[in-house]
Amino acid sequence: MGYKEIGRKIQRAREEAGLSQEELAARLGCSQSTLSNYELGKRRLYLAQLEAIGRALGKPLQYFLEDEDLFRVEIPETRGAPDLREMLELAARLSPEERRQVLEFVRFLLWKKGESG
């Protein structure tokens, strides 16, 4: 995994936390431009810095280091339902908690129709 992928995860976690670059940088004790370079993958990031970012954002170190491709799911043929493929691709980008909420909603819709989920 490269610095760009880690940087994208930092940005995503920061946005999920509702923080601006300036706010997170202040918590970390670095400049906004330094944080921006981390997020863009333009600046080397050491483990201790990544741990501090994780603590500030409430994310475990593993969140930043896991290869997301390991969790890619082969999507079955969706003939006649192109929106199903898009839904699965988008859901794969959600956090585990967000995916659980989506699953609960789908089960609710099926329950409402009188089907089990």
N, C-alpha and C positions, 0 to 999 in steps of 0.2 A: 504494500500500500504506500502510495506516495504522499507528499505534502499537500498536493491539491485535493486529494480525496479527504484527508484529515481536515483540511481547511473548510471544505464544504460541510463537513459534519459539525465543525465548530460553529459555523454560521447558522446552520439549521438549529442547533441546540440553543444558540443565543436568541434566535428569533422565537423559538418555542417558549423561551423563558421571558419573552417580552422586553428584552434589553437592547439598547442601542450599543453600537461599538464603543461609544464614549463611556457609557455606564459600565460595561464589562471591563473595559480597559482600566477604569478607576478602581474597580474591585481587585483587579490583578496587579495594580501598581505599575502599569506600562502605558505607553502612549496609544492613542487611537490609531495612529499610522502603523505602529508595530502590530496591533491586533489585526488591522486590515491586511497587512502583509501575511500574517498567519492564515487568515481566511482565504486569501488568494493563492496560498501555497508558494509564496515568493520568499519566505523567510524560514530558515531552519528552526524547528521546534524540538526542544529537548523534552525528555520524559517528565522531568520535574515541572516544567511549564505546562505540559499537557495535563498532568495531575491537578495542578492548581486551577486550570480552566475547568476541568471536570468537577472539582469541588464547588467552584463558583456557579456552575450551571446545574448542579445536582445530577451529574451523569457519571457513571463509572468509567474508568480508563478504557475498559473493553469496548465501550460504545464508540470510541474514536478509532480504535485499532482493528475492529472486526471488518473483514472484507464482506461488503454487502452482496457480492456476487455469490457467496456461499449460500445465501438465502433465496436466491432466485428460484422460482418454481417454473417447471415446464408447464405452459398453459395448454390445455387440450384444445383440439380443433373446435372452433366456435362458429361453424357454418350457420348462417342465418342469425347470428347473435354477435355482431362485431362489438357491441357495447359491453358484452361480457368480458371480452379480452381486455378492453380498456379499464373496466372496473378492477379486474385482477391485477393488472399492471400498476394501477394507481394505489390499490390497497397494499401492495408489496412495499410501498414507500412510507407507509404509516408506522407509527410506533406500535409495539405489542398492545398497549392499552387502547389505542385508537382502533386497531384491528378488532379487538374484543368488542368494543362499542358498536362497530359496524356489523359484526356477526350477530350481536344481540338485536340490532335493528332488523336485520334480514329475517331472523327467527320470529320477531314480532310480526312482520308483514305476512309471513307464512301462516302464523297462528291466526291472524285476522282473516285470512282466506280459508281457514279451516284445515290447513295442511300442517303436518308436523315438520320440524326442522332439525 
